[in-house]
Amino acid sequence: MIYLNSRLVSDKMANVSVYDHGFLYGDGIYETLCVYNGKVFMLDQHVERLFRSASLIRLSIRKSPYMIKKALYATLKANRHKDAVVRITVSRGAGPTGLDPKLCSKPTFVIFSKKFSGYPSRYYQKGVSIAIVSTRRNFSRSLDPQIKSLNFLNNILAKIEAEDKGAFEAIMLNHRNFLAEGTVSNIFFVRDNALFTPAVKVGILDGITRKIIIDLANEAGIKVKEGYFRLNDIYESQEIFISNTTMEIMPVSKVDDTKIKAPGKITVLLQGAYKKKVSTYIKERVSNEHK
């Protein structure tokens, strides 16, 4: 079952117009959320970011945060999903061809969910490979990285490069050759027992999982540095991992031709802390429901 605009419909009936500006121009936004034991992790933060993205492209969602959360849980219930990935998509809507947002009178709102039990365990046990690609991250003054945009061609081109190199994920540099982020992930590396990650000002999305990891590292007494880093910084690191909502903390065993020990001790420590964070969050939500 798919939640389309204002109601649940079967996937065969979930049709979007060929004149939808999300389809024609990539004019829209989205959020991907993880569901554990029937509870959506960091729901408030994801919905808040959805509205931030909407405001940055002057898109009116026309639903309150409460309505979105209610629709999301209705979708999960209809599909009987307990452990799942949910995506919320809002496009500008259908209208005549042309770039003027005023051509679209009503946004298209979609929620769908699918069962998800995580990535293969070998990825976490042995690590994955990443490749530094030639495709540069969009210049922030051309397309603000704080917008979770439907326009993903920049990331897709980078992903194609990674696949050509046999890598799991691509890592892009910004226009000044500073380390930025992956196609769907943030990147962290460890040197001298400190944790490093590109600063938001480099031109990256301020990932929700990224923030959790930084907070967990600080709580564990691990020095964290957000900054501007070059390729040598990552090639010479002792540990590397990438992160996002679904992969959580994914160890990296190879960058281009450089092999990295995976998973390293700080990576393992943060993986455990993240799992505990999720477990505590879900238990608190269940407990609040029973009060």
C-alpha positions as CSV (number, residue, x, y, z in Angstrom):
1,M,0.0,0.0,0.0
2,I,1.2,3.5,-0.9
3,Y,0.1,6.7,0.7
4,L,-0.6,9.1,-2.2
5,N,-1.6,12.7,-1.4
6,S,-4.4,12.0,1.1
7,R,-5.1,8.3,1.2
8,L,-3.8,4.8,1.0
9,V,-4.0,3.1,-2.4
10,S,-2.5,-0.2,-3.8
11,D,0.8,0.1,-5.5
12,K,-1.0,-0.6,-8.9
13,M,-3.2,2.4,-8.3
14,A,-0.4,4.8,-7.1
15,N,-0.1,6.7,-10.3
16,V,1.6,10.1,-10.7
17,S,1.1,12.3,-13.7
18,V,3.7,12.4,-16.5
19,Y,3.3,16.2,-16.1
20,D,4.5,16.1,-12.5
21,H,7.4,18.5,-12.2
22,G,9.2,16.0,-9.9
23,F,9.3,13.7,-12.9
24,L,10.0,16.4,-15.5
25,Y,12.6,18.5,-13.6
26,G,13.5,16.8,-10.4
27,D,11.6,19.6,-8.6
28,G,10.9,18.1,-5.2
29,I,12.3,16.8,-1.9
30,Y,12.4,13.6,0.1
31,E,13.4,11.9,3.4
32,T,14.4,8.3,4.0
33,L,13.7,6.9,7.5
34,C,14.4,3.6,9.3
35,V,11.8,1.7,11.3
36,Y,12.8,-0.6,14.1
37,N,10.3,-2.8,15.8
38,G,7.4,-0.7,14.4
39,K,8.9,2.7,15.6
40,V,10.4,5.3,13.3
41,F,13.9,6.3,14.4
42,M,14.5,10.1,14.8
43,L,11.1,10.8,13.3
44,D,10.9,14.4,14.5
45,Q,14.3,15.2,13.1
46,H,13.5,13.8,9.7
47,V,10.2,15.6,9.4
48,E,11.8,18.8,10.6
49,R,14.4,18.5,7.8
50,L,11.7,17.7,5.3
51,F,10.1,21.1,6.1
52,R,13.5,22.8,5.9
53,S,14.1,21.4,2.4
54,A,10.6,22.5,1.4
55,S,11.2,26.0,2.6
56,L,14.5,26.2,0.8
57,I,12.8,25.6,-2.6
58,R,9.6,27.5,-1.6
59,L,7.5,24.4,-1.7
60,S,4.3,24.2,0.4
61,I,3.8,20.7,1.7
62,R,0.2,21.5,2.8
63,K,0.4,19.0,5.6
64,S,1.3,19.5,9.2
65,P,4.1,17.5,10.9
66,Y,1.3,15.6,12.8
67,M,-0.5,14.7,9.6
68,I,2.7,13.5,8.0
69,K,3.6,11.3,11.0
70,K,0.0,9.9,11.1
71,A,0.2,9.1,7.4
72,L,3.6,7.4,7.8
73,Y,2.4,5.1,10.6
74,A,-0.8,4.4,8.7
75,T,1.4,3.2,5.8
76,L,3.4,1.0,8.0
77,K,0.3,-0.5,9.5
78,A,-1.3,-1.1,6.2
79,N,1.8,-3.0,5.0
80,R,2.4,-4.8,8.3
81,H,5.9,-3.6,8.4
82,K,7.8,-3.7,11.7
83,D,11.4,-3.4,10.4
84,A,11.4,-1.2,7.3
85,V,12.7,1.7,5.3
86,V,10.2,4.5,4.6
87,R,10.5,7.2,2.1
88,I,8.5,10.5,2.1
89,T,8.5,12.3,-1.3
90,V,7.0,15.7,-2.0
91,S,7.1,17.0,-5.5
92,R,6.0,20.4,-6.9
93,G,3.1,18.6,-8.5
94,A,1.5,18.4,-12.0
95,G,1.3,21.4,-14.2
96,P,2.1,22.7,-17.7
97,T,5.7,22.4,-18.9
98,G,8.0,25.2,-17.8
99,L,10.1,26.0,-14.8
100,D,7.9,28.5,-13.0
101,P,6.7,26.9,-9.7
102,K,3.4,28.7,-10.0
103,L,2.5,26.4,-12.9
104,C,1.8,23.7,-10.3
105,S,-1.2,24.3,-8.1
106,K,-0.9,21.3,-5.8
107,P,2.1,19.3,-4.6
108,T,2.3,15.5,-4.9
109,F,2.8,13.8,-1.6
110,V,3.9,10.1,-1.4
111,I,4.9,7.7,1.3
112,F,6.0,4.1,0.7
113,S,7.6,1.5,2.9
114,K,9.5,-1.7,2.3
115,K,10.8,-4.4,4.6
116,F,14.4,-4.0,5.5
117,S,16.6,-6.2,7.6
118,G,19.9,-4.4,7.0
119,Y,22.9,-4.9,4.8
120,P,24.8,-8.3,4.5
121,S,26.7,-9.0,7.8
122,R,29.9,-9.4,5.8
123,Y,29.9,-5.7,5.0
124,Y,30.2,-4.9,8.7
125,Q,32.7,-7.8,9.4
126,K,35.1,-7.1,6.5
127,G,34.3,-3.6,5.4
128,V,33.4,-2.2,1.9
129,S,35.4,-0.5,-0.7
130,I,35.0,3.2,-1.7
131,A,36.4,5.1,-4.6
132,I,37.3,8.8,-5.0
133,V,35.6,9.9,-8.2
134,S,36.1,12.7,-10.6
135,T,32.5,13.9,-10.4
136,R,32.5,16.9,-8.0
137,R,29.8,17.6,-5.4
138,N,27.5,20.3,-6.6
139,F,28.7,23.8,-5.8
140,S,26.7,24.9,-2.8
141,R,25.8,28.2,-4.4
142,S,24.4,26.3,-7.4
143,L,22.4,23.8,-5.4
144,D,22.3,24.1,-1.6
145,P,23.3,20.6,-0.2
146,Q,20.9,21.3,2.7
147,I,18.1,20.5,0.3
148,K,17.2,16.8,0.1
149,S,16.4,17.2,-3.5
150,L,14.9,14.8,-6.0
151,N,17.5,16.1,-8.5
152,F,20.1,13.4,-8.0
153,L,21.9,13.4,-11.3
154,N,25.2,14.6,-9.6
155,N,25.1,11.6,-7.2
156,I,24.1,9.2,-10.0
157,L,27.1,10.1,-12.2
158,A,29.4,9.6,-9.2
159,K,27.7,6.3,-8.5
160,I,28.3,5.2,-12.1
161,E,32.0,6.0,-11.6
162,A,32.2,3.9,-8.4
163,E,30.5,1.0,-10.1
164,D,33.0,1.2,-13.0
165,K,35.8,0.9,-10.4
166,G,34.1,-2.0,-8.5
167,A,33.5,0.1,-5.4
168,F,30.5,0.0,-3.0
169,E,30.3,3.8,-2.7
170,A,31.7,6.9,-4.4
171,I,33.3,9.7,-2.5
172,M,33.1,13.1,-4.1
173,L,35.3,16.2,-3.6
174,N,34.0,19.7,-3.7
175,H,35.0,22.3,-6.3
176,R,38.1,23.2,-4.4
177,N,39.2,19.5,-4.1
178,F,38.3,19.1,-0.4
179,L,36.8,15.8,0.7
180,A,33.0,16.2,0.7
181,E,30.7,13.1,1.0
182,G,29.4,10.0,-0.7
183,T,26.5,9.7,-3.1
184,V,24.2,8.7,-0.2
185,S,26.5,8.9,2.8
186,N,28.8,11.0,5.0
187,I,32.4,9.9,5.6
188,F,34.5,9.7,8.7
189,F,38.1,8.7,9.3
190,V,40.4,8.1,12.2
191,R,43.9,9.3,12.8
192,D,45.8,9.3,16.1
193,N,42.7,8.1,18.0
194,A,40.7,11.2,16.8
195,L,37.7,11.2,14.5
196,F,37.6,13.5,11.5
197,T,34.7,14.4,9.1
198,P,34.2,17.1,6.5
199,A,32.6,20.2,7.8
200,V,29.1,21.2,6.6
201,K,30.6,24.3,5.1
202,V,32.6,22.1,2.7
203,G,29.2,21.7,0.9
204,I,27.6,18.6,2.3
205,L,24.3,17.5,3.8
206,D,24.2,17.7,7.6
207,G,23.2,14.1,7.9
208,I,21.1,13.2,10.9
209,T,23.1,10.0,11.4
210,R,26.3,12.1,11.1
211,K,25.2,14.3,14.0
212,I,24.4,11.3,16.1
213,I,27.8,9.8,15.5
214,I,29.6,13.1,16.4
215,D,27.5,13.3,19.6
216,L,28.3,9.7,20.5
217,A,32.0,10.2,19.9
218,N,32.0,13.3,22.1
219,E,30.2,11.3,24.9
220,A,32.9,8.6,24.6
221,G,35.7,11.1,25.0
222,I,36.9,10.8,21.4
223,K,38.2,14.0,19.9
224,V,36.2,15.1,16.9
225,K,37.3,17.5,14.2
226,E,35.1,18.8,11.5
227,G,37.1,20.6,8.8
228,Y,38.6,20.8,5.4
229,F,40.5,17.7,4.4
230,R,42.5,16.6,1.3
231,L,42.9,13.2,-0.2
232,N,46.1,12.4,1.6
233,D,44.2,12.8,4.9
234,I,42.0,9.9,4.1
235,Y,44.6,7.8,2.4
236,E,46.8,8.0,5.5
237,S,44.0,7.3,8.0
238,Q,43.9,4.2,10.3
239,E,40.1,3.7,10.1
240,I,37.4,4.9,7.8
241,F,33.6,4.4,7.8
242,I,30.6,5.9,6.0
243,S,27.2,6.5,7.4
244,N,23.6,7.1,6.6
245,T,20.1,6.3,8.0
246,T,20.0,2.7,6.7
247,M,23.6,1.6,6.8
248,E,24.2,3.3,10.1
249,I,28.0,2.9,10.5
250,M,29.6,1.0,7.7
251,P,33.4,0.2,7.9
252,V,35.6,0.8,4.9
253,S,38.4,-1.7,4.0
254,K,39.6,0.0,0.8
255,V,39.9,3.4,-0.7
256,D,40.9,3.2,-4.3
257,D,44.0,1.0,-4.1
258,T,44.7,1.8,-0.4
259,K,43.7,-1.0,2.0
260,I,42.4,0.0,5.5
261,K,42.0,-2.1,8.6
262,A,38.3,-2.8,9.0
263,P,36.5,-2.5,11.3
264,G,38.9,-0.5,13.5
265,K,38.5,-0.2,17.3
266,I,36.9,3.3,17.2
267,T,34.5,2.2,14.5
268,V,33.5,-0.9,16.5
269,L,33.0,1.3,19.6
270,L,30.8,3.7,17.8
271,Q,28.8,0.9,16.1
272,G,28.0,-0.4,19.6
273,A,27.1,3.0,20.9
274,Y,24.8,3.6,17.9
275,K,23.0,0.3,18.3
276,K,22.5,1.3,22.0
277,K,21.1,4.7,20.9
278,V,18.6,3.1,18.6
279,S,17.5,0.5,21.2
280,T,17.1,3.2,23.9
281,Y,15.1,5.5,21.5
282,I,12.7,2.7,20.5
283,K,12.2,1.5,24.1
284,E,11.4,5.1,25.1
285,R,8.8,5.4,22.3
286,V,7.2,2.1,23.3
287,S,7.2,3.2,27.0
288,N,5.5,6.5,26.2
289,E,2.8,4.8,24.3
290,H,1.9,2.7,27.4
291,K,1.7,5.6,29.8
